[in-house]
Amino acid sequence: MTTTAGTSSASHHLSPAFPGRAPWGTASKLRAWQQGAMEKYIQEQPRDFLAVATPGAGKTTFALTLASWLLHHHVVQQVTVVAPTEHLKKQWAEAAARIGIKLDPEYSAGPLGREYHGVAVTYAGVGVRPMLHRNRVEQRKTLVILDEIHHAGDSKSWGEACLEAFEPATRRLALTGTPFRSDTNPIPFVTYEEGNDGIRRSAADYTYGYGNALADNVVRPVIFLSYSGNMRWRTKAGDEVAARLGEPMTKDAISQAWRTALDPRGEWMPAVLRAADQRLTEVRKAIPDAGALVIASDQDSARAYAKLIREITGSKATLVLSDDAGASERIDEFSANTDRWMVAVRMVSEGVDVPRLAVGVYATTISTPLFFAQAVGRFVRSRRRGETASVFLPTVPDLLSFANEMERERDHVLDKPKKEGEEDPYAESEKEMEEANKEQDEDTGEQDMLPFEALESDAVFDRVMYNGAEFGMQAHPGSEEEQDYLGIPGLLEPDQVQLLLQKRQARQIAHSRKKPDEEADLLEVPAERRPVVSHKEMMELRRQLNTMVGAYVHQSGKPHGVIHTELRRVCGGPPAAEATAGQLRQRIAKVQEWATRMK
């Protein structure tokens, strides 16, 4: 990202809270990057200014401090804040009121009350009546704050409405924590500079990335815990498919395995929610009010996850559905209380400030880097030194890639040329972005058209990712190895996290080597000591077992998952995908025995 000289020098040489005074007359303390951005703005006095700061760094404080300075020095006479959602619009008004700037979050038309310094509106609201807002900024000198400005490119009409409404504004301050889009829609009032490769990229006036914020203890370090497992589903054609999450497969198969994992009727989600709740218990020893959030794909799944949490923990989860009139109030209530769990559909993926959130479960199939960055941003807001965040993920290649690139800053690329005959790597995201940023979750009928039916799933603890490195080997839920990683203290310095993860990994490797093969799960036994059976033979045994179980389902009336669980209980051993050839043959014989008895 393009940054002028001196942009990051302040963040490297000053403490996060420098200076310990209120030079702009609004905040008791400004962080180093806020101070640096203020000084740069006041020195240059630009009409347009793009500030990119990682989620949780304090973009709102910076913007309102600058607004106060511009009002005080009569550079502007009023303020308009444009936010992505109704909830954020109200949050802006509340934050502004705390430093003496009164914004009307309910403004719709007509003259503004004399007690107000301006209005807080949504991009959708501007899209409906751009001329209303243009008239306001033409009548009085106006600062327009465009929060999460990448949303102005969500649709052509929104971008055009913002241009029409705010082209006459005296000053425009654009803010974002994720200055890139997965499509090539230009973002209004953002400067694009052409590089040596002929591609135009967004140019920020001030950048404060996650890496710098982490070094300054402004945000929490994030520990990602990924879970794989065996998935089985039925395609539209009626074929049964079995695959292991995280193994190489086609894009369609990855998508279907991922959806199977997130199905609340399988074993994967309950196992991951239990692990996340254990992690939350550990974190709450150091952070008593720490909360956890499940980000769900749709309302039905959200309700089902809330029910699972109630069964696992004995406590009710706060359920937030974006078309519910009380959603905003419920988020505020959860932020203020000490309840353990919240389940939400999309709307808390961006900008919603619940600083006590420290544990997350990414239970949605949205796979754009923008949405992922926004979602993880909900957990990184640091309140005191040493707090850590933990995010649980399915082992899906895209998500693991995003997790490993947390500290890499991105620009919005406007031109994405492709070579002749080459597939465009960016082409898949536009539709997904539209879905990710919907405020309402209408029943589109999409769920009725899914090309598969989830049959069963189980979970395997896969690995831990931290600071671009990976730790741990696969282990079953409830095992000592998994507990080792879930039990990492919730209050640690970043370098202590790294050191502890290295020790946990060394201990896990040593422990698995000491186990006799007959006592170890197959995934703990080194490859050279596993029984020599060809991959083709193993696939045939698994297929034979699934066929026998399928036949017994119709005979007994019991679900697939119940029968597989009972076979494991009676015969012992791990899930079918990790079982030895002998264990699979034993289960085949057992289900044949059951079927014979019923005849």
NUKOLDO-642340 format. One line per 2 residues: number of its first residue (from 0); their letters; for each residue x, y, z of C-alpha. Coordinates in nm, 3 decimals, m for minus. Layout:
# residues N
NUM = A = X:Y:Z; ...
END
This chain:
# residues 599
0 = MT = 0.000:0.000:0.000; 0.131:0.340:m0.091
2 = TT = 0.223:0.547:0.212; 0.413:0.873:0.221
4 = AG = 0.735:0.919:0.414; 0.690:0.932:0.787
6 = TS = 0.360:0.742:0.783; 0.473:0.463:1.009
8 = SA = 0.762:0.629:1.192; 0.541:0.739:1.480
10 = SH = 0.411:0.388:1.538; 0.767:0.256:1.559
12 = HL = 0.914:0.518:1.793; 0.625:0.611:2.021
14 = SP = 0.434:0.409:2.277; 0.077:0.306:2.181
16 = AF = m0.070:0.566:2.415; 0.160:0.855:2.319
18 = PG = 0.109:1.135:2.403; m0.046:1.115:2.748
20 = RA = m0.237:1.438:2.696; m0.521:1.570:2.482
22 = PW = m0.356:1.788:2.214; m0.672:1.804:2.005
24 = GT = m0.902:1.868:2.298; m1.114:1.555:2.262
26 = AS = m0.948:1.236:2.380; m0.753:1.183:2.702
28 = KL = m0.497:0.983:2.503; m0.421:0.922:2.139
30 = RA = m0.239:0.613:2.019; 0.077:0.668:1.822
32 = WQ = m0.079:0.595:1.484; m0.375:0.829:1.560
34 = QG = m0.131:1.100:1.659; 0.076:1.042:1.345
36 = AM = m0.229:1.044:1.117; m0.357:1.366:1.280
38 = EK = m0.022:1.541:1.232; m0.003:1.432:0.868
40 = YI = m0.359:1.549:0.797; m0.317:1.888:0.968
42 = QE = 0.013:1.948:0.791; m0.124:1.867:0.444
44 = QP = m0.490:1.975:0.479; m0.609:1.746:0.198
46 = RD = m0.964:1.743:0.065; m0.961:1.360:0.049
48 = FL = m0.779:1.138:0.299; m0.782:0.755:0.314
50 = AV = m0.682:0.605:0.650; m0.632:0.230:0.661
52 = AT = m0.610:0.085:1.011; m0.652:m0.275:1.121
54 = PG = m0.982:m0.365:1.295; m0.964:m0.277:1.662
56 = AG = m0.696:m0.007:1.621; m0.930:0.287:1.686
58 = KT = m1.042:0.434:1.352; m1.352:0.588:1.512
60 = TF = m1.149:0.776:1.774; m0.914:0.911:1.508
62 = AL = m1.201:1.024:1.282; m1.397:1.195:1.559
64 = TL = m1.084:1.363:1.695; m1.018:1.501:1.347
66 = AS = m1.383:1.605:1.311; m1.361:1.795:1.639
68 = WL = m1.044:1.974:1.522; m1.202:2.072:1.187
70 = LH = m1.519:2.199:1.358; m1.320:2.390:1.620
72 = HH = m1.106:2.562:1.354; m1.412:2.639:1.139
74 = VV = m1.275:2.442:0.845; m1.616:2.272:0.836
76 = QQ = m1.954:2.357:0.987; m2.116:2.014:0.998
78 = VT = m2.037:1.642:0.983; m2.197:1.357:0.788
80 = VV = m2.101:1.000:0.882; m2.184:0.722:0.635
82 = AP = m2.175:0.368:0.782; m2.250:0.022:0.638
84 = TE = m2.532:m0.077:0.879; m2.805:0.068:1.102
86 = HL = m2.625:m0.064:1.409; m2.298:0.106:1.317
88 = KK = m2.479:0.429:1.238; m2.608:0.435:1.597
90 = QW = m2.266:0.341:1.736; m2.110:0.638:1.555
92 = AE = m2.371:0.874:1.702; m2.307:0.739:2.054
94 = AA = m1.927:0.765:2.017; m1.953:1.120:1.881
96 = AR = m2.180:1.227:2.167; m1.913:1.121:2.418
98 = IG = m1.676:1.389:2.285; m1.940:1.658:2.237
100 = IK = m2.034:1.607:1.870; m2.408:1.552:1.832
102 = LD = m2.508:1.344:1.529; m2.868:1.255:1.442
104 = PE = m2.881:0.878:1.360; m3.253:0.896:1.276
106 = YS = m3.228:1.169:1.013; m3.437:1.100:0.702
108 = AG = m3.525:1.437:0.541; m3.582:1.809:0.596
110 = PL = m3.391:2.060:0.808; m3.173:1.929:1.092
112 = GR = m3.239:2.032:1.452; m3.016:2.320:1.563
114 = EY = m2.874:2.115:1.850; m2.704:1.873:1.606
116 = HG = m2.361:1.903:1.444; m2.457:1.662:1.168
118 = VA = m2.609:1.326:1.077; m2.520:0.955:1.071
120 = VT = m2.663:0.764:0.774; m2.608:0.434:0.589
122 = YA = m2.473:0.374:0.238; m2.813:0.227:0.152
124 = GV = m2.982:0.546:0.276; m2.756:0.761:0.060
126 = GV = m2.831:0.531:m0.233; m3.204:0.598:m0.197
128 = RP = m3.181:0.981:m0.175; m2.842:1.111:m0.295
130 = ML = m2.975:1.459:m0.384; m3.101:1.513:m0.027
132 = HR = m2.744:1.473:0.101; m2.593:1.671:m0.186
134 = NR = m2.817:1.966:m0.097; m2.704:1.948:0.265
136 = VE = m2.332:1.952:0.181; m2.381:2.234:m0.069
138 = QR = m2.555:2.453:0.191; m2.283:2.426:0.459
140 = KT = m1.917:2.333:0.465; m1.922:1.961:0.544
142 = LV = m1.681:1.688:0.656; m1.802:1.353:0.523
144 = IL = m1.667:1.047:0.709; m1.704:0.735:0.494
146 = DE = m1.672:0.440:0.732; m1.556:0.108:0.579
148 = IH = m1.557:0.284:0.243; m1.511:m0.038:0.046
150 = HA = m1.889:m0.076:0.090; m1.939:0.221:m0.141
152 = GD = m1.833:m0.020:m0.416; m2.084:m0.289:m0.315
154 = SK = m2.309:m0.192:m0.604; m2.276:0.047:m0.894
156 = SW = m2.574:0.247:m0.766; m2.419:0.296:m0.419
158 = GE = m2.091:0.416:m0.566; m2.268:0.654:m0.802
160 = AC = m2.493:0.781:m0.520; m2.190:0.856:m0.299
162 = LE = m2.021:1.043:m0.582; m2.335:1.242:m0.653
164 = AF = m2.410:1.317:m0.288; m2.063:1.407:m0.162
166 = EP = m1.877:1.547:m0.463; m1.931:1.905:m0.332
168 = AT = m1.813:1.823:0.025; m1.544:2.045:0.173
170 = RR = m1.354:1.750:0.324; m1.387:1.372:0.286
172 = LA = m1.228:1.123:0.526; m1.240:0.761:0.413
174 = LT = m1.178:0.483:0.666; m1.130:0.110:0.626
176 = GT = m0.972:m0.185:0.799; m0.985:m0.391:0.479
178 = PF = m0.893:m0.166:0.184; m0.945:m0.432:m0.078
180 = RS = m1.242:m0.575:m0.260; m1.266:m0.910:m0.435
182 = DT = m1.416:m0.743:m0.743; m1.294:m0.454:m0.957
184 = NP = m1.560:m0.199:m0.868; m1.378:0.133:m0.809
186 = IP = m1.429:0.282:m0.463; m1.543:0.648:m0.466
188 = FV = m1.295:0.915:m0.349; m1.008:0.663:m0.335
190 = TY = m0.693:0.739:m0.534; m0.557:0.462:m0.756
192 = EE = m0.194:0.467:m0.861; m0.052:0.268:m1.151
194 = GN = 0.242:0.045:m1.068; 0.530:m0.065:m1.291
196 = DG = 0.319:m0.364:m1.395; 0.049:m0.134:m1.536
198 = IR = m0.200:m0.233:m1.264; m0.378:0.036:m1.063
200 = RS = m0.393:m0.013:m0.687; m0.555:0.187:m0.408
202 = AA = m0.321:0.436:m0.242; m0.369:0.509:0.128
204 = DY = m0.264:0.836:0.288; m0.196:0.664:0.621
206 = TY = m0.163:0.293:0.698; m0.154:0.114:1.031
208 = GY = m0.152:m0.262:0.970; m0.215:m0.558:1.199
210 = GN = 0.157:m0.634:1.228; 0.240:m0.286:1.361
212 = AL = m0.068:m0.286:1.585; 0.034:m0.623:1.731
214 = AD = 0.389:m0.498:1.797; 0.240:m0.194:1.974
216 = NV = 0.007:m0.412:2.187; m0.290:m0.230:2.036
218 = VR = m0.452:m0.555:1.916; m0.454:m0.910:2.045
220 = PV = m0.251:m1.191:1.888; m0.481:m1.449:1.726
222 = IF = m0.442:m1.824:1.774; m0.622:m2.017:1.498
224 = LS = m0.728:m2.373:1.582; m0.830:m2.576:1.279
226 = YS = m1.034:m2.898:1.276; m1.052:m3.154:0.997
228 = GN = m1.255:m3.475:1.000; m1.439:m3.725:0.786
230 = MR = m1.741:m3.604:0.589; m2.003:m3.806:0.404
232 = WR = m2.279:m3.663:0.187; m2.521:m3.762:m0.086
234 = TK = m2.510:m3.581:m0.419; m2.811:m3.470:m0.620
236 = AG = m2.765:m3.782:m0.835; m2.799:m3.999:m0.526
238 = DE = m2.431:m4.098:m0.503; m2.271:m4.113:m0.160
240 = VA = m1.935:m3.937:m0.132; m1.690:m3.963:0.157
242 = AR = m1.392:m3.732:0.199; m1.164:m3.594:0.466
244 = LG = m1.177:m3.220:0.521; m0.843:m3.067:0.429
246 = EP = m0.732:m3.338:0.185; m0.677:m3.241:m0.181
248 = MT = m1.004:m3.242:m0.374; m1.196:m3.042:m0.633
250 = KD = m1.341:m2.702:m0.552; m1.695:m2.843:m0.556
252 = AI = m1.597:m3.129:m0.325; m1.428:m2.887:m0.083
254 = SQ = m1.746:m2.678:m0.076; m1.968:m2.980:m0.010
256 = AW = m1.736:m3.127:0.255; m1.725:m2.784:0.424
258 = RT = m2.106:m2.758:0.427; m2.127:m3.112:0.564
260 = AL = m1.894:m3.015:0.850; m2.112:m2.714:0.939
262 = DP = m2.434:m2.919:0.939; m2.558:m2.900:1.300
264 = RG = m2.692:m3.257:1.280; m2.344:m3.405:1.236
266 = EW = m2.071:m3.460:1.495; m1.826:m3.195:1.367
268 = MP = m2.003:m2.882:1.494; m2.085:m3.019:1.844
270 = AV = m1.721:m3.132:1.884; m1.582:m2.794:1.775
272 = LR = m1.831:m2.602:1.992; m1.732:m2.816:2.293
274 = AA = m1.365:m2.742:2.224; m1.435:m2.369:2.183
276 = DQ = m1.631:m2.363:2.508; m1.339:m2.533:2.685
278 = RL = m1.107:m2.271:2.540; m1.343:m1.998:2.662
280 = TE = m1.336:m2.144:3.014; m0.956:m2.130:3.011
282 = VR = m0.952:m1.773:2.877; m1.204:m1.660:3.141
284 = KA = m0.962:m1.761:3.418; m0.757:m1.455:3.316
286 = IP = m1.033:m1.250:3.146; m1.347:m1.313:3.357
288 = DA = m1.592:m1.144:3.117; m1.450:m1.298:2.796
290 = GA = m1.721:m1.390:2.546; m1.744:m1.618:2.243
292 = LV = m1.914:m1.574:1.906; m2.029:m1.819:1.639
294 = IA = m2.060:m1.660:1.294; m2.323:m1.863:1.109
296 = SD = m2.418:m1.877:0.740; m2.795:m1.853:0.778
298 = QD = m3.072:m1.819:1.033; m3.166:m2.189:1.053
300 = SA = m2.806:m2.286:1.125; m2.773:m2.004:1.380
302 = RA = m3.079:m2.129:1.570; m2.948:m2.486:1.561
304 = YA = m2.602:m2.377:1.688; m2.765:m2.182:1.972
306 = KL = m2.955:m2.500:2.067; m2.631:m2.704:2.061
308 = IR = m2.459:m2.447:2.286; m2.748:m2.471:2.532
310 = EI = m2.711:m2.852:2.538; m2.329:m2.837:2.573
312 = TG = m2.300:m2.557:2.830; m2.638:m2.556:3.005
314 = SK = m2.659:m2.183:2.938; m2.856:m1.993:2.676
316 = AT = m2.669:m1.823:2.391; m2.762:m1.474:2.271
318 = LV = m2.907:m1.517:1.921; m2.869:m1.227:1.677
320 = LS = m3.055:m1.244:1.345; m3.006:m0.949:1.113
322 = DD = m3.371:m0.907:1.013; m3.478:m0.898:1.378
324 = AG = m3.580:m0.552:1.500; m3.410:m0.614:1.837
326 = AS = m3.077:m0.735:1.695; m2.888:m0.413:1.767
328 = ER = m3.014:m0.401:2.126; m2.915:m0.765:2.183
330 = ID = m2.560:m0.695:2.066; m2.541:m0.399:2.305
332 = EF = m2.675:m0.611:2.593; m2.424:m0.889:2.524
334 = SA = m2.143:m0.633:2.507; m2.238:m0.502:2.851
336 = NT = m2.303:m0.830:3.034; m2.084:m1.134:3.111
338 = DR = m2.275:m1.407:2.923; m2.057:m1.667:2.753
340 = WM = m2.194:m1.714:2.399; m2.345:m1.521:2.112
342 = VA = m2.454:m1.669:1.776; m2.504:m1.433:1.483
344 = VR = m2.564:m1.431:1.109; m2.310:m1.213:0.925
346 = MV = m2.405:m0.876:1.073; m2.138:m0.880:1.343
348 = SE = m1.866:m0.958:1.092; m1.773:m0.592:1.059
350 = GV = m1.754:m0.284:1.273; m1.963:m0.403:1.567
352 = DV = m1.769:m0.326:1.881; m1.790:m0.602:2.144
354 = PR = m1.440:m0.576:2.297; m1.487:m0.872:2.532
356 = LA = m1.517:m1.121:2.243; m1.208:m1.343:2.271
358 = VG = m1.314:m1.678:2.121; m1.470:m1.727:1.779
360 = VY = m1.607:m2.012:1.568; m1.603:m1.947:1.192
362 = AT = m1.914:m2.148:1.098; m1.992:m1.993:0.761
364 = TI = m1.897:m2.097:0.407; m1.812:m1.742:0.299
366 = ST = m1.454:m1.757:0.173; m1.356:m1.407:0.061
368 = PL = m1.046:m1.250:0.221; m1.250:m0.937:0.294
370 = FF = m1.516:m1.117:0.498; m1.258:m1.331:0.678
372 = AQ = m1.055:m1.025:0.779; m1.368:m0.849:0.903
374 = AV = m1.481:m1.157:1.096; m1.146:m1.205:1.270
376 = GR = m1.145:m0.831:1.342; m1.427:m0.890:1.592
378 = FV = m1.184:m1.072:1.826; m0.866:m0.864:1.812
380 = RS = m0.972:m0.555:2.008; m0.731:m0.538:2.299
382 = RR = m0.836:m0.394:2.635; m0.524:m0.473:2.833
384 = RG = m0.180:m0.609:2.758; m0.145:m0.984:2.721
386 = ET = m0.497:m1.074:2.604; m0.511:m1.337:2.329
388 = AS = m0.785:m1.426:2.081; m0.873:m1.780:1.965
390 = VF = m1.059:m1.852:1.641; m1.176:m2.205:1.549
392 = LP = m1.182:m2.293:1.176; m1.261:m2.587:0.952
394 = TV = m0.951:m2.715:0.770; m1.031:m2.549:0.439
396 = PD = m0.738:m2.434:0.219; m0.868:m2.078:0.162
398 = LL = m0.926:m2.018:0.534; m0.587:m2.157:0.632
400 = SF = m0.427:m1.929:0.374; m0.610:m1.624:0.512
402 = AN = m0.512:m1.717:0.869; m0.146:m1.749:0.773
404 = EM = m0.153:m1.408:0.600; m0.307:m1.210:0.887
406 = ER = m0.016:m0.965:0.895; 0.000:m0.906:0.521
408 = ER = m0.150:m0.576:0.408; m0.352:m0.565:0.089
410 = DH = m0.450:m0.296:m0.156; m0.760:m0.280:m0.370
412 = VL = m0.651:m0.386:m0.718; m0.857:m0.214:m0.987
414 = DK = m0.710:m0.393:m1.291; m0.680:m0.770:m1.298
416 = PK = m0.555:m0.872:m1.643; m0.535:m1.241:m1.724
418 = KE = m0.331:m1.425:m1.977; m0.507:m1.585:m2.268
420 = GE = m0.657:m1.919:m2.167; m0.579:m1.860:m1.798
422 = ED = m0.853:m1.881:m1.538; m0.912:m1.553:m1.356
424 = PY = m0.825:m1.621:m0.989; m1.040:m1.327:m0.875
426 = AE = m1.354:m1.411:m1.071; m1.525:m1.619:m0.803
428 = SE = m1.573:m1.352:m0.541; m1.822:m1.092:m0.664
430 = KE = m2.136:m1.295:m0.594; m1.993:m1.417:m0.263
432 = ME = m1.920:m1.059:m0.159; m2.278:m0.957:m0.228
434 = EA = m2.398:m1.241:m0.006; m2.147:m1.162:0.267
436 = NK = m2.251:m0.800:0.293; m2.628:m0.846:0.292
438 = EQ = m2.795:m0.684:0.589; m3.110:m0.893:0.554
440 = DE = m3.107:m1.271:0.535; m3.410:m1.339:0.320
442 = DT = m3.523:m1.692:0.245; m3.387:m1.718:m0.108
444 = GE = m3.472:m2.085:m0.147; m3.100:m2.157:m0.192
446 = QD = m3.100:m2.419:0.084; m3.366:m2.620:m0.100
448 = ML = m3.146:m2.636:m0.410; m2.824:m2.763:m0.254
450 = PF = m2.672:m3.037:m0.471; m2.609:m3.265:m0.176
452 = EA = m2.744:m3.394:0.152; m2.512:m3.403:0.453
454 = LE = m2.513:m3.755:0.601; m2.250:m3.758:0.874
456 = SD = m1.936:m3.586:0.996; m1.681:m3.614:1.273
458 = AV = m1.409:m3.381:1.395; m1.034:m3.423:1.430
460 = FD = m0.816:m3.157:1.592; m0.581:m3.068:1.308
462 = RV = m0.335:m2.790:1.389; m0.275:m2.452:1.551
464 = MY = m0.169:m2.151:1.342; m0.004:m1.853:1.500
466 = NG = 0.205:m1.571:1.355; 0.234:m1.746:1.018
468 = AE = 0.363:m2.074:1.172; 0.184:m2.406:1.230
470 = FG = 0.198:m2.626:1.540; 0.062:m2.961:1.650
472 = MQ = m0.030:m3.292:1.492; m0.374:m3.438:1.444
474 = AH = m0.552:m3.562:1.755; m0.902:m3.670:1.847
476 = PG = m1.139:m3.438:2.038; m1.101:m3.496:2.410
478 = SE = m0.747:m3.633:2.377; m0.461:m3.512:2.596
480 = EE = m0.301:m3.357:2.289; m0.604:m3.143:2.208
482 = QD = m0.644:m3.042:2.573; m0.284:m2.921:2.575
484 = YL = m0.363:m2.660:2.309; m0.707:m2.565:2.444
486 = GI = m0.545:m2.504:2.785; m0.304:m2.231:2.673
488 = PG = m0.347:m1.940:2.917; m0.561:m1.651:2.798
490 = LL = m0.319:m1.383:2.917; 0.022:m1.406:2.746
492 = EP = 0.267:m1.184:2.562; 0.295:m1.266:2.187
494 = DQ = 0.643:m1.421:2.223; 0.518:m1.631:2.517
496 = VQ = 0.239:m1.769:2.295; 0.497:m1.876:2.036
498 = LL = 0.720:m2.040:2.296; 0.433:m2.224:2.462
500 = LQ = 0.304:m2.358:2.129; 0.652:m2.489:2.046
502 = KR = 0.670:m2.668:2.383; 0.320:m2.816:2.339
504 = QA = 0.415:m2.949:1.997; 0.739:m3.107:2.123
506 = RQ = 0.547:m3.272:2.408; 0.280:m3.406:2.170
508 = IA = 0.540:m3.560:1.938; 0.727:m3.721:2.230
510 = HS = 0.403:m3.854:2.380; 0.282:m4.015:2.056
512 = RK = 0.619:m4.185:2.000; 0.606:m4.355:2.341
514 = KP = 0.266:m4.518:2.285; 0.267:m4.884:2.177
516 = DE = 0.108:m4.916:1.833; m0.178:m5.126:1.964
518 = EA = m0.278:m4.848:2.206; m0.242:m4.562:1.958
520 = DL = m0.497:m4.428:1.715; m0.390:m4.479:1.356
522 = LE = m0.316:m4.110:1.307; m0.068:m4.128:1.598
524 = VP = 0.124:m4.422:1.449; 0.413:m4.321:1.219
526 = AE = 0.351:m4.418:0.858; 0.637:m4.670:0.854
528 = RR = 0.474:m4.872:1.135; 0.121:m4.877:0.994
530 = PV = m0.016:m5.203:0.845; 0.071:m5.235:0.475
532 = VS = m0.263:m5.214:0.295; m0.299:m5.037:m0.039
534 = HK = m0.497:m4.717:m0.067; m0.731:m4.892:m0.311
536 = EM = m0.798:m5.174:m0.062; m0.870:m4.925:0.217
538 = ME = m1.113:m4.732:m0.005; m1.291:m5.057:m0.093
540 = LR = m1.321:m5.155:0.276; m1.463:m4.813:0.365
542 = RQ = m1.705:m4.834:0.070; m1.813:m5.182:0.180
544 = LN = m1.870:m5.063:0.537; m2.074:m4.761:0.420
546 = TM = m2.283:m4.986:0.194; m2.353:m5.227:0.482
548 = VG = m2.441:m4.941:0.716; m2.667:m4.789:0.446
550 = AY = m2.854:m5.118:0.410; m2.887:m5.149:0.788
552 = VH = m3.025:m4.792:0.806; m3.328:m4.901:0.600
554 = QS = m3.363:m5.220:0.802; m3.333:m5.064:1.150
556 = GK = m3.466:m4.712:1.091; m3.164:m4.566:1.274
558 = PH = m2.960:m4.276:1.124; m2.616:m4.340:0.969
560 = GV = m2.437:m4.147:1.241; m2.598:m4.346:1.522
562 = IH = m2.496:m4.678:1.363; m2.135:m4.567:1.302
564 = TE = m2.111:m4.440:1.661; m2.247:m4.770:1.796
566 = LR = m1.997:m4.966:1.583; m1.712:m4.759:1.726
568 = RV = m1.842:m4.813:2.079; m1.874:m5.191:2.037
570 = CG = m1.564:m5.255:1.824; m1.343:m4.974:1.948
572 = GP = m1.107:m4.761:1.742; m1.117:m4.425:1.567
574 = PA = m1.357:m4.299:1.295; m1.367:m4.504:0.973
576 = AE = m1.126:m4.278:0.781; m0.848:m4.343:1.038
578 = AT = m0.936:m4.705:1.118; m0.703:m4.990:1.022
580 = AG = m0.805:m5.254:0.769; m0.860:m5.497:1.058
582 = QL = m1.087:m5.252:1.242; m1.292:m5.192:0.926
584 = RQ = m1.334:m5.567:0.867; m1.441:m5.611:1.230
586 = RI = m1.711:m5.344:1.188; m1.833:m5.494:0.860
588 = AK = m1.871:m5.831:1.034; m2.052:m5.671:1.329
590 = VQ = m2.309:m5.484:1.116; m2.367:m5.805:0.915
592 = EW = m2.432:m5.983:1.245; m2.685:m5.716:1.349
594 = AT = m2.860:m5.734:1.012; m2.885:m6.114:1.029
596 = RM = m3.044:m6.101:1.375; m3.319:m5.868:1.250
598 = K = m3.426:m6.098:0.965
END
